[in-house]
Amino acid sequence: MEKRINVTRSSMPELDEYIEELRPVWESRWLSNRGAASIKFENMLRSYLDVEEVYCFANGHVALEVAINSLFFPAGSEVITTPYTHCSTTHAIVRNGLKPVFVDVEPHTLTIDPDLVEQAITEKTVAILATHVYGFPCQVERLQRIADEHHLTLIYDAAHAFGVRVNGVGIGNYGDLSMFSTHATKVFHTIEGGIVTYKSCDLERFDPMNKLVNFGFSSPEDIDYVGTNARMNEFEAVMGIVNLHHIDEEIAKRKKVAEQYWKRLEGVRGIILLRPSSEVKWNYAYFPVLFDGYALDRNQIQQLLSTHQIYARKYFFPITNEAKCYVDTYGDVCVPVARSAAQKVLTLPMYADLSRDDVDRICDVILSVRKE
Ligand SMILES: *Cc1c(COP(=O)(O)O)cnc(C)c1O
């Protein structure tokens, strides 16, 4: 029986290291509600991500949902967004009573197309919600100019983009607000978790966010907002502190995995490898491959790999406007690039501990059906 290779595998610190960092939390019996570990973790994040303000949440989705909620847009307002993303992005709009306006993506990064964003603006538009897909940054400068010109809020789903930099600038500095997911399957994790980053000049504007996260309490007897419970707990913050000590090594190991994939698959007819542009310091979050005119199609390759105990993922499929809960309303919007990518893409296994032999085994299976 061949060894099973999953699409991802969580990075784990040494157990002793986790326990050592956890000990003061254990002794204090302060387990949630922004204890010492959460505050220490937020300070470390501010420095690592090179951003001004950081707030931690129970998970990435609620972080995004609460962040949008905190802006109190009028019901039915339009948010221009991408369908080539996790359903979380679209849900965060719709669950806030807002209307997603889907526009297509660019073929080389599969991030939102700024020209189409501009064309989709109406008097009801209040925000742009874009995703840095696979950690590939959106066209941040162009989107900022569009947002400024039309007085729109620019929000990034940066769930994939922890540690990414553009021209040396931390990705969380772009736009009004960014959400990073720290779920167990992401590059950097806190078991479950989400991080919102924003600028100090917006502290007051986003102040409701810090109350909405905790039922809307502004003090023990004042409930100012119809809030929710979306707090990160102290065990998660401790996991974050410990994992942050190792994140650079983890990303360096992922880079080696990507380099081996590139070496084996680059230039093969019918296989398109996506890469970030040269000004980007990438985090090697995923290894997306498009099968376009290869000997087998994407679904057949996924099937073939699974017979060898190798589990690649169709990510993203379906595009969100075609999800069962949205297809009746948004199924026929015109997004041909996103639709086509979702038919062709497979993300291959990618994690820090994936060995060179494992990458070779995966590539051998893919290349075994190659026709010259
Ligand atoms: C994982 C992910 C989310 C949701 O984050 P959770 O922490 O799992 O709630 C949102 N958007 C994108 C693009 C994601 O990949």
The ligand as a MOL file (V3000), in Angstrom:
LIG
                    3D

  0  0  0     0  0            999 V3000
M  V30 BEGIN CTAB
M  V30 COUNTS 15 15 0 0 0
M  V30 BEGIN ATOM
M  V30 1 C -10.0920 29.4800 4.5090 0
M  V30 2 C -10.6980 30.6480 3.8210 0
M  V30 3 C -11.6710 31.4580 4.4370 0
M  V30 4 C -12.2990 31.1080 5.7550 0
M  V30 5 O -11.4110 31.0680 6.7920 0
M  V30 6 P -11.7490 30.1510 8.0920 0
M  V30 7 O -10.6580 30.5120 9.0280 0
M  V30 8 O -11.7220 28.7400 7.6420 0
M  V30 9 O -13.0900 30.5780 8.5920 0
M  V30 10 C -12.1050 32.5720 3.7590 0
M  V30 11 N -11.6460 32.8930 2.5510 0
M  V30 12 C -10.7220 32.1400 1.9200 0
M  V30 13 C -10.2290 32.5720 0.5700 0
M  V30 14 C -10.2430 30.9840 2.5150 0
M  V30 15 O -9.3670 30.2040 1.8790 0
M  V30 END ATOM
M  V30 BEGIN BOND
M  V30 1 1 1 2
M  V30 2 1 2 3
M  V30 3 2 2 14
M  V30 4 1 3 4
M  V30 5 2 3 10
M  V30 6 1 4 5
M  V30 7 1 5 6
M  V30 8 2 6 7
M  V30 9 1 6 8
M  V30 10 1 6 9
M  V30 11 1 10 11
M  V30 12 2 11 12
M  V30 13 1 12 13
M  V30 14 1 12 14
M  V30 15 1 14 15
M  V30 END BOND
M  V30 END CTAB
M  END
